[in-house]
């Protein structure tokens, strides 16, 4: 290990010091406690040690043994994406000796000072050097950079590192983002994009919720269909519905054919219907934007690992990841305190979302009953509403005013299982679905976007601006 000589700029990495810290965190429980309290995996500069530092904490958090095989397995979920073989870890444990907690504290101090040195090198090359060469840069700005570097040296004795950015640095990031054209990420729906300032921004969480059979899963899938057509990768962890059911829905969407017909024996279809289906099958085969993972009982660690593998495979970071239903993740299956675990898992999901740079779309269930006249969902209807509201950047509730489960059941009993497929003459209002924006960090809440909901295909599509305004005015007149 000592013969590896990687550098950051012209600053050599203190390999032996970093290895000693890692080995002592593995070998000695007392040293491990100090390590977990005082060291962040990002403070190491060699990928091997960054990954192992992450793996030690991950194994400790779940109560696993801190041994080579476990650490090698946990290394796969590290954002650094650097797999460490168990034999490499065994070699480190043999080569580096165990030390006392006092000596380990000195090694940790050295690590933090090395980070100060590394930051100085980065500032010199990426800030000071560029500002000196820039003919438009005022000398006062160069002087300010020199002062900031001096402050870094002075605070190095306190072994601390400021993660704050000045307004000038934040403004540079803000302008660069707008120049890149990613300050707004589409939702896949033009009307909804106009209502939301950020759209589906990377590092953020959207909740799509609704009562049973309201169409929340179909809305998420309709959104995925639109996003894929716009070149956005949108994988779904289908924890409730198998791949074949999702494919049936997509074919129904694209063919404008009732789900029941697509799912039935195709020998009963007309030649024209078969032709449509065969054509859409060819088209969907070429759709690289939508991806499904219907493995049941997946946990957050599995989901994290799968997202990272997919990012590597697709060579991209940003994607809109759908989890349907979030309440089906493995961690909830044996929970003895559902509300507490919900808050904990949502917080973990928020951290994961920001670290991976994806947009997470979580499909959630809300309470079945409501005594309100229009039965429109409110934030308080959402199960564990406080936890959802804390982490979500956007919460949207799907509501179909003209859908009544009891009436739907009676129609099935009266007209048979194909009642919804026989699209009899009906008013346009009966096909209207509301998307109620319950929360939006960067734009107004308590607003409604209207969609056409096709009961036969369960597909959501946009309606024109004029009818949107008609519905909006009607709701204001009628009240809630």
Helices and strands as residue ranges (DSSP letters): E 7-8, E 11-12, H 15-27, H 29-38, G 41-43, H 47-61, H 68-74, G 75-77, H 86-95, H 101-123, I 124-128, H 129-133, H 139-155, G 156-158, H 167-180, H 190-195, E 205-210, H 216-229, E 234-238, H 243-255, H 259-263, G 266-268, H 271-285, E 290-293, H 300-314, E 320-324, G 326-328, G 330-332, H 338-356, E 359-365, G 379-381, H 385-391, E 394-399, H 405-415, G 428-431, E 432-440, E 447-454, E 459-462, H 465-478
